[in-house]
Amino acid sequence: MKGENLQELVEFVAQSLVDQPTKVEVNKYQRGNSVQLELHVAPPDMGRVIGKSGRVANAVRTLLKVAAARDGNRVNLDIAEPN
C-alpha cells in the first residue's frame, strides 16, 4: 500500500473509534520505503484510540504493518499527545 493509502486507512479507523471524528488528523512523513504516520485526536478521545493497555493502538499498528508489507514498505504509527 502506498503512503497515501496507509494515511487514509489510519484516518478511517481513527474516525470510526472517536467521538469527535472531525478532530482526527494524520500527518505522513516518507523516507525511502519507510512511512512515518503521526495521529492527532482530540484530548478526550485519546483513551479510545490507545485502548486498555494499548491494545487498540497495537491492533492498528499491526494492521498497518500487514498492509505496508504487501508492497515491501515499512510503516510506523505514533499517536501524538494533545497540547
Backbone hydrogen bonds in HBPLUS format (Angstrom, degrees):
<---DONOR---> <-ACCEPTOR-->    atom                        ^
c    i                          cat <-CA-CA->   ^        H-A-AA   ^      H-
h    n   atom  resd res      DA  || num        DHA   H-A  angle D-A-AA Bond
n    s   type  num  typ     dist DA aas  dist angle  dist       angle   num
A0005-ASN N   A0002-LYS O   3.09 MM   3  5.35 118.4  2.48 102.8 117.1     1
A0006-LEU N   A0002-LYS O   3.02 MM   4  6.36 153.8  2.09 152.8 161.0     2
A0007-GLN N   A0003-GLY O   2.95 MM   4  6.13 153.0  2.02 144.1 151.5     3
A0008-GLU N   A0004-GLU O   2.98 MM   4  6.25 155.7  2.04 145.3 151.6     4
A0009-LEU N   A0005-ASN O   2.90 MM   4  6.10 148.9  2.00 142.7 151.5     5
A0010-VAL N   A0006-LEU O   3.03 MM   4  6.33 159.9  2.07 151.1 154.7     6
A0011-GLU N   A0007-GLN O   3.01 MM   4  6.26 162.6  2.04 149.2 154.4     7
A0012-PHE N   A0008-GLU O   2.91 MM   4  6.08 161.5  1.95 148.7 153.4     8
A0013-VAL N   A0009-LEU O   3.01 MM   4  6.22 169.1  2.02 153.2 155.8     9
A0014-ALA N   A0010-VAL O   2.89 MM   4  5.96 169.0  1.90 154.5 158.2    10
A0015-GLN N   A0011-GLU O   2.87 MM   4  5.93 162.5  1.90 150.1 155.4    11
A0016-SER N   A0012-PHE O   3.06 MM   4  6.19 140.4  2.22 140.6 150.8    12
A0016-SER N   A0013-VAL O   3.18 MM   3  5.14 125.8  2.49  93.0 107.0    13
A0017-LEU N   A0013-VAL O   3.21 MM   4  6.47 129.7  2.47 139.1 151.7    14
A0017-LEU N   A0014-ALA O   3.05 MM   3  5.15 136.9  2.24  99.4 111.5    15
A0018-VAL N   A0014-ALA O   3.15 MM   4  6.30 151.0  2.24 158.4 164.3    16
A0023-LYS N   A0020-GLN O   3.07 MM   3  5.75 160.6  2.11 120.7 126.5    17
A0024-VAL N   A0021-PRO O   3.30 MM   3  5.47 166.8  2.32 107.0 110.7    18
A0025-GLU N   A0040-HIS O   2.92 MM  15  5.07 155.0  1.99 149.9 152.8    19
A0040-HIS N   A0025-GLU O   2.77 MM  15  5.07 158.5  1.82 161.4 165.4    20
A0027-ASN N   A0038-GLU O   2.89 MM  11  5.09 161.4  1.93 146.5 149.9    21
A0038-GLU N   A0027-ASN O   2.87 MM  11  5.09 155.7  1.93 148.9 154.9    22
A0029-TYR N   A0036-GLN O   2.83 MM   7  5.02 155.5  1.89 151.9 158.6    23
A0036-GLN N   A0029-TYR O   2.73 MM   7  5.02 174.1  1.74 165.7 166.7    24
A0031-ARG N   A0034-SER O   2.87 MM   3  5.26 174.0  1.87 163.5 165.6    25
A0034-SER N   A0031-ARG O   3.01 MM   3  5.26 158.5  2.06 124.3 130.1    26
A0074-ARG N   A0033-ASN O   2.96 MM  41  6.37 156.7  2.01 154.4 159.9    27
A0035-VAL N   A0074-ARG O   2.78 MM  39  6.14 157.6  1.83 148.6 155.5    28
A0076-ASN N   A0035-VAL O   2.91 MM  41  6.40 144.2  2.04 158.6 169.2    29
A0037-LEU N   A0076-ASN O   2.82 MM  39  6.09 174.1  1.83 173.2 175.2    30
A0078-ASP N   A0037-LEU O   2.85 MM  41  6.21 162.4  1.88 158.0 163.5    31
A0039-LEU N   A0078-ASP O   2.78 MM  39  6.16 166.0  1.80 165.3 169.2    32
A0080-ALA N   A0039-LEU O   2.85 MM  41  5.86 152.6  1.93 153.1 162.2    33
A0045-ASP N   A0042-ALA O   2.90 MM   3  5.42 147.3  2.00 120.0 130.1    34
A0046-MET N   A0043-PRO O   3.34 MM   3  5.54 168.9  2.35 110.8 114.1    35
A0048-ARG N   A0045-ASP O   3.11 MM   3  5.30 123.1  2.44 101.9 116.0    36
A0049-VAL N   A0045-ASP O   3.20 MM   4  6.51 152.8  2.27 155.0 162.2    37
A0050-ILE N   A0046-MET O   2.97 MM   4  6.14 158.3  2.01 155.4 161.6    38
A0051-GLY N   A0047-GLY O   2.80 MM   4  5.53 157.0  1.85 139.0 146.9    39
A0057-ALA N   A0050-ILE O   3.24 MM   7  4.76 164.5  2.27 123.9 120.0    40
A0054-GLY N   A0051-GLY O   3.14 MM   3  4.99 161.8  2.17 118.6 114.5    41
A0055-ARG N   A0052-LYS O   3.20 MM   3  5.88 163.9  2.23 119.0 123.1    42
A0058-ASN N   A0054-GLY O   2.97 MM   4  6.09 160.2  2.01 150.6 156.5    43
A0059-ALA N   A0055-ARG O   2.95 MM   4  6.09 148.4  2.05 141.9 150.5    44
A0060-VAL N   A0056-VAL O   2.98 MM   4  6.28 157.6  2.03 153.8 159.2    45
A0061-ARG N   A0057-ALA O   2.97 MM   4  6.22 158.4  2.02 148.1 154.4    46
A0062-THR N   A0058-ASN O   2.94 MM   4  6.12 154.3  2.00 144.3 150.9    47
A0063-LEU N   A0059-ALA O   3.00 MM   4  6.22 160.3  2.03 147.5 152.7    48
A0064-LEU N   A0060-VAL O   2.97 MM   4  6.22 157.1  2.02 149.6 155.6    49
A0065-LYS N   A0061-ARG O   2.94 MM   4  6.18 159.6  1.99 149.6 155.0    50
A0066-VAL N   A0062-THR O   3.06 MM   4  6.29 158.0  2.11 151.7 156.8    51
A0067-ALA N   A0063-LEU O   3.05 MM   4  6.27 161.3  2.09 147.2 152.6    52
A0068-ALA N   A0064-LEU O   2.86 MM   4  6.04 158.4  1.90 154.5 160.3    53
A0069-ALA N   A0065-LYS O   2.94 MM   4  5.92 147.6  2.04 140.4 149.0    54
A0071-ASP N   A0068-ALA O   3.14 MM   3  5.82 143.5  2.28 116.5 123.7    55
A0073-ASN N   A0068-ALA O   3.04 MM   5  5.05 156.6  2.10 144.7 137.5    56
A0072-GLY N   A0069-ALA O   3.02 MM   3  4.73 159.9  2.07 100.5 106.5    57
